[in-house]
Amino acid sequence: MGYILWRGLAEEQAVANISLFEDRVTWAVSATGYCLLYLVPSRAEEVAAGKRQVNWVLYENVADTALPGVLTDAHGVVHPTSLPPGVASAAQVAYIHHRARQHFPVYVADAVCATPNPFIQGVFDLSIPHYRRGRLCLIGDASTLCRPHAASGAVKALTDALALGDVFTTPGTLDDALRAWDTARSTEGRRLVTLGQVMGRAFVQDVPAWQQMDAAAMEHWWTALMRGQHWYVTEDARDQKA
């Protein structure tokens, strides 16, 4: 069993109760997974109230064998990893609108249903043993593909690049410096892949009984889940373990 991400952008003016999304990332959970929503600039990069967009992502469990059918567009074309915006069939759009209404609060469903062209992203992960061969180095998603739960992609790419820049000031030979960089960054990449898998199982594939959890129970669940892990990629990551 795997899972996918439904994604979309809704114009702010088409979404009711927009104040619920101000200055925060909104999480909405259900027995089938969760949905994240937050405000982003408009397509024209405007950030004034009334001109922004609500970006949302909604996770859904999908069997591996069903993925080709899910990623088949309105013209019958099967896409290998994602269904781009604007090519979903009317039935697919109606399906995710109905699912949002069925499983999530009204203000969340309103944002999903205000999105005329939702799209689908397959969720995959990939870890390779080494980021370097000779003097060819891979960084970011080119080296490790992590699940999106920890939102680590851009930060990991930046951290990989900064660490690679630092090797040029390291005493010793360049090959020795690149070897040390490879060891450190590939280790971090494998950690992020594992973290994404842990979070994916907990948030999407084997969700707790959210409705039975109070604040204390949620804190206990989260602490147990993240024990020995850290969420963000930083230079001081070792000091941020739960």
C-alpha positions as CSV (number, residue, x, y, z in Angstrom):
1,M,0.0,0.0,0.0
2,G,1.3,3.4,-0.9
3,Y,-0.2,6.9,-1.0
4,I,-0.6,10.0,-3.1
5,L,-0.9,13.8,-2.7
6,W,-3.8,15.7,-4.1
7,R,-2.7,19.3,-4.5
8,G,-4.3,22.6,-5.5
9,L,-4.3,26.3,-5.4
10,A,-7.5,28.2,-4.7
11,E,-8.0,31.9,-5.2
12,E,-8.3,33.7,-1.8
13,Q,-11.5,35.5,-2.9
14,A,-13.2,32.1,-3.6
15,V,-12.5,30.7,-0.1
16,A,-14.7,31.4,2.9
17,N,-13.3,32.0,6.4
18,I,-9.9,33.0,5.0
19,S,-9.0,34.4,8.5
20,L,-8.5,30.8,9.6
21,F,-5.5,30.5,7.3
22,E,-3.8,33.8,8.3
23,D,-0.2,33.5,9.7
24,R,-0.3,29.8,10.2
25,V,-0.1,26.4,8.5
26,T,-3.5,24.7,9.0
27,W,-3.6,21.0,9.7
28,A,-6.9,19.1,9.3
29,V,-6.9,15.4,10.2
30,S,-9.3,12.5,9.6
31,A,-9.4,8.8,9.7
32,T,-8.0,8.7,6.1
33,G,-5.0,10.9,6.6
34,Y,-4.6,14.7,6.7
35,C,-4.7,17.9,4.8
36,L,-2.4,20.9,5.0
37,L,-3.4,24.4,4.0
38,Y,-1.5,27.8,3.9
39,L,-1.6,31.1,2.1
40,V,0.9,31.8,-0.7
41,P,1.4,34.7,-3.1
42,S,-0.8,35.0,-6.2
43,R,0.4,33.9,-9.7
44,A,1.5,37.5,-10.2
45,E,3.4,37.4,-6.9
46,E,1.0,39.6,-5.0
47,V,0.7,39.2,-1.3
48,A,-2.0,41.8,-0.4
49,A,-5.1,40.5,1.3
50,G,-7.7,39.4,-1.2
51,K,-5.1,38.6,-3.9
52,R,-3.4,35.6,-2.5
53,Q,-4.0,31.9,-3.0
54,V,-4.6,29.0,-0.6
55,N,-2.2,26.2,-1.2
56,W,-3.4,22.8,0.0
57,V,-2.2,19.2,0.0
58,L,-4.4,16.2,0.8
59,Y,-3.0,12.7,1.4
60,E,-4.8,9.6,0.3
61,N,-3.9,5.9,0.6
62,V,-3.7,4.2,-2.8
63,A,-2.7,0.6,-3.6
64,D,0.4,0.4,-5.8
65,T,-1.6,-1.6,-8.3
66,A,-4.2,1.2,-8.5
67,L,-1.6,4.0,-9.2
68,P,-1.7,3.8,-13.0
69,G,-5.5,4.2,-13.0
70,V,-5.2,7.2,-10.6
71,L,-2.6,8.8,-12.8
72,T,-4.7,8.4,-16.0
73,D,-5.8,11.8,-17.3
74,A,-9.0,13.0,-19.0
75,H,-7.6,11.9,-22.4
76,G,-6.6,8.4,-21.3
77,V,-2.9,9.2,-21.0
78,V,-1.2,7.4,-18.1
79,H,1.4,9.6,-16.4
80,P,4.3,7.8,-14.6
81,T,4.6,9.8,-11.4
82,S,2.1,12.7,-11.3
83,L,-1.0,14.1,-12.9
84,P,-0.3,17.8,-13.9
85,P,-2.7,20.6,-13.3
86,G,-5.5,20.9,-15.9
87,V,-5.5,17.3,-17.1
88,A,-7.6,15.6,-14.4
89,S,-11.0,14.3,-15.6
90,A,-14.3,15.8,-14.4
91,A,-14.8,12.6,-12.5
92,Q,-11.5,12.9,-10.7
93,V,-12.2,16.5,-9.8
94,A,-15.6,15.6,-8.5
95,Y,-14.1,12.7,-6.5
96,I,-11.6,14.8,-4.5
97,H,-14.2,17.5,-3.9
98,H,-16.6,14.9,-2.5
99,R,-13.8,13.3,-0.5
100,A,-12.9,16.7,1.1
101,R,-16.6,17.3,2.0
102,Q,-16.9,13.8,3.4
103,H,-13.8,13.7,5.6
104,F,-12.8,17.2,6.5
105,P,-14.2,20.4,8.2
106,V,-16.3,22.7,6.0
107,Y,-13.6,25.5,5.9
108,V,-11.1,22.9,4.5
109,A,-13.5,21.4,2.0
110,D,-14.4,24.9,0.8
111,A,-10.7,25.6,-0.2
112,V,-10.5,22.2,-1.9
113,C,-13.7,22.7,-3.8
114,A,-12.8,26.2,-4.8
115,T,-9.9,24.6,-6.8
116,P,-10.9,24.0,-10.4
117,N,-7.8,22.2,-11.4
118,P,-6.4,19.9,-8.6
119,F,-3.5,17.7,-9.5
120,I,-1.9,14.6,-8.1
121,Q,1.6,13.9,-7.0
122,G,2.8,10.3,-6.4
123,V,4.7,9.9,-3.2
124,F,8.1,8.2,-3.6
125,D,11.3,8.0,-1.8
126,L,14.8,7.1,-3.0
127,S,18.1,6.8,-1.2
128,I,21.5,6.1,-2.9
129,P,24.6,4.9,-1.0
130,H,26.9,7.7,-2.2
131,Y,26.5,11.3,-3.5
132,R,29.9,11.5,-5.1
133,R,31.8,9.6,-7.8
134,G,35.2,11.1,-8.5
135,R,34.5,14.9,-8.6
136,L,30.9,14.6,-9.7
137,C,28.6,15.4,-6.7
138,L,24.8,15.2,-6.4
139,I,22.8,17.5,-4.1
140,G,19.2,18.0,-3.2
141,D,16.5,15.8,-4.8
142,A,19.1,14.6,-7.3
143,S,20.8,12.6,-4.5
144,T,17.9,11.7,-2.2
145,L,14.2,11.8,-2.7
146,C,12.4,12.2,0.6
147,R,8.7,12.1,1.3
148,P,7.2,15.6,1.8
149,H,6.1,15.4,5.4
150,A,9.1,17.1,6.9
151,A,9.2,19.8,4.2
152,S,13.0,19.2,3.9
153,G,13.6,19.3,0.2
154,A,14.7,23.0,-0.4
155,V,16.5,23.2,2.9
156,K,18.4,19.9,2.2
157,A,19.4,21.1,-1.2
158,L,20.7,24.4,0.3
159,T,22.5,22.5,3.1
160,D,24.1,20.1,0.7
161,A,25.4,23.0,-1.4
162,L,26.7,25.0,1.5
163,A,28.5,22.0,2.9
164,L,30.0,21.4,-0.6
165,G,31.2,25.0,-0.7
166,D,32.9,24.5,2.7
167,V,35.0,21.6,1.5
168,F,37.1,24.0,-0.6
169,T,38.4,25.7,2.6
170,T,39.1,22.3,4.3
171,P,42.8,21.5,4.9
172,G,44.0,18.5,2.9
173,T,43.3,17.2,-0.6
174,L,40.1,17.9,-2.5
175,D,39.4,14.2,-2.8
176,D,39.7,13.8,0.9
177,A,37.3,16.7,1.5
178,L,34.8,15.4,-1.0
179,R,34.9,12.0,0.6
180,A,34.1,13.5,4.0
181,W,31.3,15.6,2.5
182,D,29.9,12.5,0.8
183,T,29.9,10.5,4.1
184,A,28.2,13.3,6.0
185,R,25.6,14.3,3.5
186,S,24.6,10.8,2.4
187,T,24.2,9.8,6.1
188,E,21.9,12.8,6.5
189,G,19.9,11.9,3.3
190,R,19.3,8.4,4.6
191,R,18.1,9.8,7.9
192,L,15.6,12.1,6.1
193,V,14.3,9.2,4.1
194,T,13.7,7.2,7.2
195,L,12.1,10.2,8.9
196,G,9.7,10.6,6.0
197,Q,8.8,6.9,6.1
198,V,8.1,7.1,9.9
199,M,5.9,10.2,9.5
200,G,4.1,8.7,6.5
201,R,3.1,5.6,8.4
202,A,2.0,7.7,11.4
203,F,0.1,10.4,9.5
204,V,-1.3,8.6,6.5
205,Q,-1.0,4.8,6.5
206,D,-1.6,4.0,10.2
207,V,-3.3,7.0,11.7
208,P,-4.2,7.2,15.4
209,A,-7.8,7.8,16.6
210,W,-7.5,11.6,16.4
211,Q,-10.9,12.2,17.8
212,Q,-10.1,10.4,21.0
213,M,-6.9,12.4,21.7
214,D,-6.7,15.4,23.9
215,A,-3.7,17.8,24.0
216,A,-1.8,15.6,26.5
217,A,-2.4,12.5,24.4
218,M,-1.3,14.3,21.2
219,E,1.9,15.5,22.9
220,H,2.7,12.0,24.1
221,W,2.0,10.6,20.7
222,W,4.2,13.2,18.9
223,T,7.1,12.8,21.5
224,A,7.1,9.1,21.1
225,L,7.0,9.3,17.3
226,M,9.9,11.8,17.1
227,R,12.1,10.2,19.8
228,G,15.6,10.1,18.5
229,Q,14.6,12.1,15.4
230,H,14.8,15.8,14.5
231,W,12.4,17.3,12.0
232,Y,14.4,20.2,10.4
233,V,17.7,20.1,8.5
234,T,20.1,22.5,10.2
235,E,23.8,22.7,10.9
236,D,23.0,22.1,14.6
237,A,20.6,19.2,13.9
238,R,22.4,17.0,16.4
239,D,21.3,19.4,19.2
240,Q,17.6,19.3,18.2
241,K,16.8,15.7,18.7
242,A,13.6,15.0,20.6
